[in-house]
């Protein structure tokens, strides 16, 4: 049976999630890919972790979904919204975690450095199912542009989701599903 969580989340509930656990997310997540990450990190570096600028988006205590959804067809909320390969965000992730990001959703492995930062900051990495962009779009009930509209599909969007299926890839203790699978195959 899948575990249901609501976002914004209760930190203690988040810490109860275990690597490999299937989860259904309800609530608010934000999209961000490579270019949005670069802009956020550049803003943080410019003004520090406590400052804000006009072009800054506050990710503290939020969950980012690595996706660049396709345009919505007439009458639809969003187009296909499948996950992007997560390691492309690894260069930006440590600073965002230090800033207060609590969760990420994507596909594929993360670096050892990111895994350690996830553990250090009691964050979590969820794995989304690759090739399921159409399925994920059906779980999105609201879609609002938040920042960087010039990036098009890679802008930051606020998504309200229901029964959004993911798997815990790295839990708050740093347990990594990909590492566990590798060890099991030896």
C-alpha positions in Angstrom: 0.0 0.0 0.0 1.3 3.5 -0.9 1.9 6.0 1.9 0.1 9.3 1.4 1.7 12.6 2.3 0.5 16.1 2.2 2.6 19.1 1.2 3.6 21.5 2.7 4.8 18.7 5.0 5.3 17.9 8.6 9.1 17.5 9.0 8.7 14.6 11.4 6.4 12.7 9.0 8.9 13.3 6.3 11.6 11.7 8.4 9.5 8.6 8.8 9.7 7.8 5.1 12.1 5.0 4.2 14.1 4.3 1.1 12.1 2.3 -1.4 8.8 3.3 0.0 6.0 4.1 -2.5 4.4 7.4 -1.8 1.4 9.4 -3.1 1.9 13.1 -2.8 -1.0 15.6 -2.3 -0.4 19.3 -2.1 2.0 21.9 -3.5 5.3 21.2 -5.4 7.3 23.6 -7.6 9.0 22.9 -10.9 12.6 23.9 -11.7 15.2 22.6 -14.1 18.7 23.6 -15.0 18.3 27.2 -16.0 15.9 28.1 -13.1 18.3 26.4 -10.7 21.2 28.5 -12.1 19.3 31.7 -11.6 18.2 30.8 -8.1 21.8 29.9 -7.1 23.2 33.0 -8.7 20.7 35.1 -6.7 21.6 33.3 -3.4 25.3 33.9 -4.1 24.6 37.6 -4.8 22.5 38.4 -1.7 23.3 35.5 0.7 21.1 32.9 2.3 18.9 35.4 4.1 18.5 38.1 1.5 15.9 38.4 -1.2 15.9 40.2 -4.6 13.3 40.9 -7.1 14.3 37.8 -9.2 14.6 35.4 -6.2 12.3 32.6 -5.4 12.1 31.2 -1.9 12.4 27.4 -1.9 12.7 27.0 1.9 10.7 24.0 3.2 9.5 23.2 -0.3 9.7 20.3 -2.8 11.1 20.8 -6.3 10.0 18.6 -9.2 12.6 18.4 -12.0 10.3 18.8 -15.0 9.7 21.0 -18.0 6.1 20.2 -18.9 4.9 20.5 -22.5 2.3 23.1 -23.3 -1.2 22.3 -22.3 -3.7 21.3 -25.0 -6.9 23.4 -25.1 -9.0 22.7 -22.0 -6.1 21.0 -20.1 -4.2 22.2 -17.1 -0.8 21.1 -18.3 0.9 19.0 -21.0 3.0 15.9 -20.3 5.0 16.5 -17.1 7.6 13.7 -16.9 10.7 13.8 -14.7 14.1 15.1 -15.9 17.4 13.4 -15.0 18.3 14.6 -11.6 22.1 14.5 -11.6 22.0 17.6 -13.9 20.9 19.6 -10.9 23.6 18.1 -8.5 25.9 21.1 -9.0 23.1 23.4 -7.6 21.6 21.1 -5.0 24.0 21.5 -2.0 23.4 25.3 -1.8 19.6 24.9 -2.2 19.6 22.3 0.6 21.7 24.6 2.8 19.1 27.3 2.0 16.3 25.1 3.2 15.0 23.0 0.3 13.4 19.8 1.8 12.6 17.6 -1.1 13.3 16.9 -4.8 11.5 14.8 -7.3 13.3 13.5 -10.5 14.7 10.4 -12.1 18.0 8.6 -11.8 20.8 8.6 -9.3 22.3 11.4 -7.3 26.0 12.0 -6.6 27.5 10.9 -3.3 28.0 14.5 -2.4 24.3 15.3 -2.9 23.3 12.1 -0.9 25.5 13.4 2.0 23.9 16.8 1.8 20.4 15.3 1.8 21.3 13.4 5.0 22.9 16.5 6.6 19.9 18.7 6.0 17.2 16.0 6.6 15.8 16.3 3.1 14.5 13.7 0.8 14.8 12.6 -2.8 11.9 11.1 -4.5 12.1 9.1 -7.8 9.4 9.7 -10.3 8.6 7.1 -12.9 10.3 7.8 -16.2 8.2 7.7 -19.3 5.0 8.7 -17.4 4.6 12.3 -18.4 1.0 11.8 -19.4 0.2 10.0 -16.2 1.8 12.8 -14.1 -0.2 15.5 -16.0 -3.4 13.8 -14.8 -2.2 14.2 -11.2 -1.8 17.9 -11.6 -5.0 19.8 -10.7 -3.6 23.4 -10.8 -0.6 25.0 -12.5 0.5 28.6 -11.9 3.5 30.4 -13.3 5.7 31.7 -10.4 9.1 32.9 -11.8 11.3 33.3 -14.9 8.5 33.3 -17.6 11.2 33.9 -20.2 12.3 30.2 -19.7 9.1 28.9 -21.1 8.5 25.3 -20.1 11.6 25.5 -17.8 10.1 28.5 -15.8 9.2 27.9 -12.2 5.6 26.7 -11.8 3.6 26.1 -8.7 1.7 22.8 -9.1 -1.1 21.5 -7.0 -1.0 17.7 -7.2 -3.2 14.8 -6.1 -2.1 11.2 -5.8 1.3 12.0 -7.4 3.2 8.6 -7.4 6.8 8.5 -6.4 9.3 6.3 -4.6 11.7 7.3 -1.9 15.1 7.3 -3.6 17.2 8.8 -0.8 15.7 9.1 2.7 16.5 11.6 5.4 19.1 9.2 6.8 21.0 9.1 3.5 19.9 5.6 2.5 20.1 5.4 -1.3 17.9 3.0 -3.3 20.3 2.8 -6.2 23.2 1.9 -3.9 21.0 -0.8 -2.2 20.1 -2.3 -5.6 23.8 -2.3 -6.6 24.9 -4.0 -3.4 22.2 -6.6 -3.9 23.5 -7.5 -7.4 27.0 -8.2 -6.2 
